[in-house]
Amino acid sequence: MPDTLDTHVRFGSNSGQPITRRDGRAKVTGGATFAADNSPDSVLHAVYVPATIARGRVTALDTAAAEAHPGVTHVVTPQNRPPLQGDPSDKPTMFSFRFEALQDDTVRYAGQPIALILGETLEAATEGARLLNPRYEIATPRTGLDEAAHYTFDPDAFGKPADTVHGDPEAGHAAAAHSVDVTYETAPQYHNAMETHAVVASWDGDRLSLDMPSQALSMTCAGIAYYFGIPAENVTLRSPYLGGGFGSKAIPTGPYVLAVLAARMTGRPVKMMLTRQQMFGPVGHRGQTRQRLRLGTDAEGRLTVLDHAGLSATSTFDDFIEPAANASQGLYAAGALRSTHSAVRLDVGTPGPMRAPGEASGSAALECAMDEMAETLGMDPLEFRLRNYAETEPGTGKPFSSKALRECYAQGAERFGWADRPLQPGQMRDADGLRVGWGMGTAFFPCPMFMAEANATLRADGTAMVETSAADMGQGAWTALAQIAADSLGLPLDQVEFRAGHSGLPDAGVAGGSGHTATAGSALHAAGGDVIRQLGEIAAADPDSPLHGAGNAGFTARDGRLYVAGDDSRSDAFADILARAGGAEVSGAGSASRAPEAAEAHAMNAHGAVFAEVKVDPDLCQMRVTRLVGAFAAGRIINPRLAESQLYGGMIWGLSFALHEEARHDPARGHIVNADLAGYHVPVNADVHGLDVISVHEDDPYVNALGVKGVGEIGITGTVGAIGNAIWHATGKRVRRFPIRIDDLLGD
């Protein structure tokens, strides 16, 4: 097995340590500056007016009443909106969607901006928006999967083929001794990070400054620049802190563009922060799905076919769908695999990436269908999964870069006590007479890696500064990336200054897809390696250095000293090397991307197993998840404390998916009737009881130089199905839609 960790340091004293978040003190003391905390002089406050219908057109706006308000400075409508240089229907970057920016009077979804009010105060702008009193011509809204025609979308818009087939599915169905044919539905879910979307925009000639939460700083600058006809380097984006992102803050949306347009139009800074209700519209969501799974096995319980068809909702004006059926492509060995996708155009905002897009919805249905197949066979669900364990990637036959799923199954089952689970449902009660059920689900997520750059500078005093435009949306990137950088430089963490969150720094790629640590971390690792290489050259050429002439032997760096590789008796302090060289700083640069040959030769995924215990009141059918045990193998873990936090968060989101989250539309007007955190339910502390995370050791020499896979999304993927299966095991009733509600369990 080739060793890809060929830089000067493998595992330093910083990586692998459960260090607390470096930004934690600033956040808990109020020192952290989020986008909406910025209020430049002469700032105008912007409030956009959202459509309260889902389909139709605006017939009247009382602009005179809004303009008469003493604090209102401007009322922007489709009739007087200044032009944009770039078409909102274009997609200038990989992370661009079509959006509404007051192009006309057409309403395509509830929550769409139909006007923009600017005021000297937020209160004035808010009151002006209320005075606008829009009237509509209402058309019948289409908000459900059965309310519009199905269509096969353009694969180019999706980023990968709509249909994937390996083997002969029809032959697999014909050869099956046992089969199940089940359909599952998942509800629409909406982004509700603690920090809603916000922007503060200021123009200086043709240069634009933005304070705005962003998961992809360089790409966002390029996208915004396109719409305003300026070079991307003319846009400065500051995003030091994000109060959660989960995918929605990677993509510039219509409200952002309108705020920037208003700042250019007025010549004054403009500030906009979305209300909680406005998060249910233009900023993306997880689209609803209907998934049909047809599984067949031979007499011994080995899959002859795994056939997964997904129907997903998208908007009437763009093509993003929840690629749910792809969940069945890379997990279980089957004689034949088929994943197909179709879509329905509804009068909703365009769905977008939302924590584990595709995998979350797809695995929810897949893991329940696997349990239904195990039930048909009279087999334990874990035994059935092990019988269909894939030693190589199903379909392609590629070897996995690493895969410790067997260990995840074993360690998770032991910790949970799975061996004591009765096979038949409805057999367990607790001391209070509540029904108890145990279920499980396999967790998995791919390991993407983007392109990134970083700089590192070793100062004359032996401390260092590292720079990359990384985004920390609460996952602890500032801490984990600094740990990687410190190890690459052979320095204690407290001697490394970490600069991030600004578009003027080297491009750190995208904080998404659970790939940010691997991507930005690899660039920082390379930048540190470049510094140490140069420092070694300086020392080896210096007759006064103990390292003189040792260049061919190579060097290692730790604790602020450079050592001859394999000979700890010869070393020199960084500061001494630089002092003899005249006190100059040493600067290095690094970049990172996945080697194409490694990506082509190997399947790369993180894996895990989640075990759930639920208790159900036999009379009231109230459900509580009382235990969740998750065992995950995700390559090298840079910071166990932060990784555990991310895995907890994913599992809690899985609980939310299974039992809580669902946006509901008014059938007459199409607006979302529960567009707040009172009606749109998410778990609170009382809903989350025992959480237990096991980190299963895994070395991966192929995925990247660090061996890092990522943990941000995998926790959700096994949890939803585990909870659904546990509810069946407690009650004997199989519910094939999420979220599972009390009324689903009532009656016979």
C-alpha positions, 0 to 999 in steps of 0.5 A, a space after each residue: 500500500 503506497 504511503 501518501 503521507 509523504 510530507 514532513 509531519 504525519 501526526 503532530 501533537 495538536 491533531 487528535 486532541 479534543 481542543 475546545 473551540 478557539 472562537 468559543 470565548 468570543 461567541 459566549 462573551 458577545 465579541 464575535 461579529 456576525 454579519 448583521 452586527 455591522 452597522 456602517 454610518 448612514 446605513 439604510 435598512 432593507 425589508 423585502 415584501 414576501 408574496 403571500 400566495 404561491 402562484 399568480 401575479 401581483 395586481 396592485 401595491 399601495 406604493 403611495 402609502 409606503 412612500 408617505 411613511 416619514 422613515 421610508 426612503 425608497 420603495 423598489 418594485 418591478 416597475 422601477 427596479 434598476 437593471 442588473 448586468 447579469 441575468 438572474 436566470 443565469 448560473 455563473 458559478 457551480 453554486 448558483 441558482 436562478 432566483 427572483 429579483 423583482 423581474 416582473 409581477 409574476 408570483 412563482 412561490 410563497 415568500 418570493 420577494 415582490 417589493 423592497 422597502 428601504 428606511 432610515 430605521 428597521 422599524 420604518 422599513 418594516 412598517 413601510 412593507 406592511 403599508 404596501 398592502 399587495 393585491 393578487 390575481 390568484 391561480 390554483 397553487 401546486 404544492 403536492 407531489 400529485 398536483 403536477 405532471 412528472 418530468 425527467 429533468 436535464 441531467 446537466 442541471 443535476 450534475 450526474 445522470 438521472 438514472 444509474 443501472 448496474 447489472 440486469 434489474 429485470 433478471 434480478 426481480 425474476 430470480 428473487 425468491 423473496 421480494 418487497 415493494 414499498 413506497 416511502 414519502 418524506 416531507 419538505 424541510 426548511 433551513 432554519 439556522 440560528 442566524 437567519 440570512 443577512 447582508 450589509 452591502 456598501 459600494 465605493 465606485 465599482 468596488 463592493 464590500 459585503 458583510 454576509 454569511 457565506 460557505 463559499 467566499 470566492 464563489 459568492 464573490 464571483 456570482 455577485 460580481 457577475 450580476 453587477 458587471 464588475 470583476 470578481 476581485 472588486 468584491 470583498 466579502 467578510 464572513 468571519 462567523 456564521 450562525 449555522 449554514 447547512 448548505 443554504 449559505 453557499 448560494 447567493 439568493 434573490 434577497 442578497 442581490 436586491 440588497 446589493 442593488 439597493 446599495 448601488 441605487 442609493 449610494 448608501 450602505 444597505 443592511 438586510 436581515 431575513 425574518 424567521 418567516 422569510 427563511 421559508 421561501 427563497 433560501 432553499 430547502 429539502 424538497 419532498 420525495 416519494 420513493 419506491 423501493 423494490 428489493 429481491 433476495 434469493 432463498 438465503 437472503 442475498 439481494 438479487 436486485 435493489 431497485 430505487 425510484 425517486 420522485 422529487 419536488 422542485 420549483 417551476 423555474 429551476 432544476 435542483 432536486 433531492 437525489 434520493 435514489 442514489 442512496 442505493 448505489 454504493 452501500 449493499 451488494 446486489 446482483 443488480 442495482 437501479 436508481 432512477 429519478 423524476 421530478 415534479 414542478 411545484 409552486 415552491 422556492 427552489 430546493 437546495 443542498 440541506 445537510 446530507 442532500 439526497 443521502 438523508 432522504 434516500 437512506 431514510 427510505 432505504 434503511 426502512 425497506 431493508 428492515 422490511 426485507 429482513 422481516 419478510 425473511 424472518 432475519 435479524 436486521 443486522 444479520 441481513 445487512 451483514 449478509 449483503 455487506 459490500 466488500 467492493 463498491 456495488 456496481 463498479 467493483 472499485 475497492 474502497 479507499 477504506 471501509 470499517 463498517 463491519 467494525 461500526 456494526 460490531 461496536 455499535 451493536 455491543 454498546 447498544 445491547 442489540 443481541 438482546 433484541 427480540 425478532 418479533 415486534 411488540 415484545 418489549 415493555 418498560 417498567 411504566 408499561 410503555 412499548 419499547 422498540 429497537 431499530 438500526 440503520 446504516 450510515 454513509 456519506 461520500 467524501 468529496 474534496 474541492 480545490 483550495 489554497 493557503 499561505 503560511 508565514 513563519 515569523 522571526 520569533 518562531 511563531 507563525 501565521 496561516 491564512 485561508 478563506 475558510 468558513 466556520 459555520 459552527 462546526 469548529 473549522 477555525 480550531 480543527 484547521 488551525 490544529 492541522 496548520 500547527 502540526 504542519 509547521 511543528 508548532 504548538 497551537 498557541 503559537 499559530 495565528 489563524 486568519 480566515 473568513 475573508 475573501 481577500 485570503 487564499 481560496 479555501 473552497 466550499 464549506 460543504 459536503 463534509 469536505 471542508 476540513 479535508 480540502 482547506 486542511 490539505 492546503 494548509 498542510 501543504 503550505 506549512 510543508 512549504 515553509 518547513 522545506 524552505 527553512 530546512 534549506 536555509 539551515 542546511 546551507 548555514 555552517 553555523 547550524 547543527 543541521 549544516 549539510 544534512 539536506 539530503 537526509 530530510 527534516 522533521 519539525 516539532 515544538 518549534 525545532 527542526 530535526 534531522 530525520 531519524 536523528 534527534 541529536 541534531 536540531 535547531 530552533 526555528 527562531 535561531 535559524 531565522 536570526 542567523 539568516 538576518 531575521 527574515 520571515 519565511 512564507 510558503 504557499 500550498 494548494 490541494 485537490 484530490 488526485 484524479 488517479 486516486 478518485 478514479 481507482 477507489 470508492 471513497 465514503 465514510 460509514 457508520 451504524 446507528 441503533 435507536 431505542 424508542 418508547 411509545 405510549 400504548 394509549 396515547 401513541 406518544 413517541 420518545 427516542 430514549 437512546 441513540 448509539 452511533 458508531 462511525 468510521 470517518 478516517 482520521 479525526 483531527 479533533 475528537 471533541 468537535 467530531 463528536 459534536 458534529 455527529 451528535 448534531 447529525 443524529 439529532 437532525 435525524 431525530 428531527 427528520 423522523 419525528 418533527 420537521 414538516 412544512 405544510 401549505 395552505 391548499 387555497 393560497 399555497 403559503 406555508 402555514 407553519 412558517 416559524 419555530 412554533 409551528 415548524 417543529 424541531 427537537 428541543 432538549 426534552 426530545 433528546 435523551 441518551 446520545 452515544 457516539 463511538 469513533 471507530 478507528 480508520 486509516 485511509 491512505 488514498 482519500 487525501 494526504 491527511 486521511 480525513 473524510 468528514 463527519 458533518 453529515 453522516 450522522 443524519 443518514 442512519 438515524 432516520 431509518 433506525 428510528 422508523 424501524 424502532 417504532 415498527 419494532 415497538 408497535 408492529 405498525 409500519 409507517 411509510 412516511 416521515 415525519 411519523 406522527 401520533 395519528 399514524 399510530 392510532 387505531 388498528 
